[in-house]
Amino acid sequence: MTDSELRADCGNCFGLCCVALAFTRSADFARDKAAGEPCGHLGADHRCGIHDRLRERGYAGCTVYDCLGAGQKVSRHTFAGQDWRQAADGGRAMFAVLPVVRQLHELLRHLAEVRALPAAAELDGAAAEAAAHIEALSLGSGDELLALDVAAERARVGDLLLAASALARAGFPRRRNHRGADLMGSRLRGADLRGADLRGALAIGADLRGADLRGADLLGTDLRGARLAGADLRGALFLTAPQLAAAAGDGATRLPAGLARPGHWT
């Protein structure tokens, strides 16, 4: 798949994320919404009426969600352009398939990253084979996707990502192991975290200003509210746009190639 196919294209989607997903009134959302209930800001054209004002209207949570291209695939391919509003089941099947395809697209993004890592060149064949398999699964019918054991597929790809991570980080000295660690609110300003394993770590609200995170494995790291001003994330592994959007960086934060600076960063 091309990189563009793994990026959200709202113009070719029926606003699925604005209906399928549930959210609870909190600092991230101004109100409650049940799964399957259309957001009150969703227009008849399937566009968000406050897209350019989401944060100021209390919907910061929407700005950190990325379907990774799953929305347009489900809308245009899996259900052949059928508008959920006209579907006999009210779109329930489409809403159920969306998170499945999103997870598959996330795996495809990570596998593409593995194939681009010079240090993991020996895994290129295995990564290409895995990507072809996952892409074929993502093109299945609605029934096939709903019957898919996504956890098993994630586990198989996960082993490959782990091997790639080890190869890519082998050249860094003093690699810290914080996998799955509770780093909430931790004071890590200016810390040397080059090549660190931060997979699945809870870094909510952590002070990472000026930290050196070059080559760190950030797969699944929770960076909500983490302060990344001046941090160096070049070469960080498996970092995603939603993770960045949930954090607070600035113009001095250095990012991996291919990831854009979130618009709300100052």
KALINDA-V658594 format. One record per pair of residues at least 4 apart in sequence whose ideal C-beta (glycine too) atoms are under 6 Angstrom apart, sorted by the first residue. I is the first residue (numbers start at 1). J is the second residue. D is the distance in whole Angstrom. If there is no record, write none. Layout:
# KALINDA-V658594
((I/J/D) (I/J/D))
This chain:
# KALINDA-V658594
((1/5/5) (1/108/6) (1/135/6) (5/69/5) (6/68/5) (6/69/5) (6/105/5) (6/108/6) (6/109/5) (7/69/6) (8/66/6) (8/67/5) (9/72/5) (12/72/4) (12/76/6) (13/71/4) (13/72/5) (13/75/5) (14/46/5) (14/75/5) (14/83/6) (14/84/6) (15/42/5) (15/46/4) (16/20/5) (16/71/5) (16/98/5) (17/21/6) (17/67/6) (18/39/4) (18/42/4) (19/38/5) (20/95/4) (20/98/5) (22/34/6) (22/35/4) (23/29/4) (23/33/5) (23/61/6) (24/32/6) (25/29/6) (25/31/5) (25/32/5) (28/60/5) (28/61/3) (29/59/6) (29/61/5) (30/58/3) (33/37/5) (33/39/6) (36/95/6) (38/42/5) (41/48/6) (41/49/5) (41/50/5) (43/47/5) (43/49/5) (50/54/6) (50/57/5) (53/57/5) (54/59/4) (54/62/5) (54/63/5) (55/60/5) (55/264/6) (63/245/6) (64/242/5) (64/245/4) (64/246/5) (66/241/5) (66/242/5) (67/71/4) (67/102/5) (68/102/6) (68/105/4) (68/106/6) (69/105/5) (70/74/6) (70/98/6) (70/101/4) (70/102/4) (70/105/5) (72/76/5) (73/77/5) (73/101/6) (74/78/5) (74/94/6) (74/97/5) (74/98/5) (74/101/6) (76/81/6) (78/97/6) (78/142/6) (79/94/6) (82/87/6) (84/91/3) (84/94/5) (87/91/5) (89/93/6) (91/95/6) (93/142/5) (96/146/6) (97/142/5) (97/145/5) (100/145/5) (100/150/6) (101/138/6) (103/150/5) (104/134/5) (104/137/6) (104/138/4) (107/134/5) (107/157/5) (108/131/6) (108/134/6) (110/161/6) (110/238/5) (111/127/5) (111/130/6) (111/131/4) (114/120/6) (114/127/4) (114/164/4) (115/124/6) (115/127/5) (117/164/6) (117/168/5) (119/167/5) (119/168/5) (120/164/4) (120/167/5) (120/168/6) (123/127/5) (123/164/5) (126/160/6) (130/157/6) (130/160/6) (140/144/4) (140/145/5) (154/158/6) (165/169/6) (165/217/5) (165/237/6) (169/175/6) (169/195/4) (169/215/6) (172/194/5) (172/195/3) (172/215/5) (175/195/4) (175/196/6) (176/196/4) (177/197/5) (178/198/5) (178/201/5) (179/197/5) (179/199/5) (180/200/5) (181/201/5) (182/202/5) (183/201/5) (183/203/5) (183/206/5) (184/202/5) (184/204/5) (184/205/6) (185/205/5) (186/206/5) (187/207/5) (188/206/6) (188/208/5) (188/211/6) (189/207/5) (189/209/5) (189/210/6) (190/210/5) (191/211/5) (192/212/5) (193/211/6) (193/213/5) (193/216/5) (194/212/5) (194/214/5) (194/215/6) (195/215/4) (196/216/5) (197/217/5) (198/216/6) (198/218/5) (198/221/5) (199/217/5) (199/219/5) (199/220/6) (200/220/5) (201/221/5) (202/222/5) (203/221/6) (203/223/5) (203/226/5) (204/222/5) (204/224/5) (204/225/6) (205/225/4) (206/226/5) (207/227/5) (208/226/6) (208/227/6) (208/228/5) (208/231/5) (209/227/5) (209/229/5) (209/230/6) (210/230/4) (211/231/5) (212/232/5) (213/231/6) (213/233/5) (213/236/5) (214/232/5) (214/234/5) (214/235/5) (215/235/5) (216/236/5) (217/237/5) (218/236/5) (218/238/6) (218/239/5) (219/238/4) (223/243/5) (223/246/6) (223/247/4) (224/246/4) (226/247/5) (227/248/5) (228/247/5) (228/249/4) (228/253/5) (229/249/6) (229/250/4) (230/252/4) (231/253/5) (232/254/5) (233/255/5) (233/256/6) (234/254/5) (234/256/6) (236/256/5) (239/243/6) (239/256/6) (244/262/6) (245/262/5) (249/253/4) (249/265/5) (250/265/6) (255/259/5) (261/265/6))
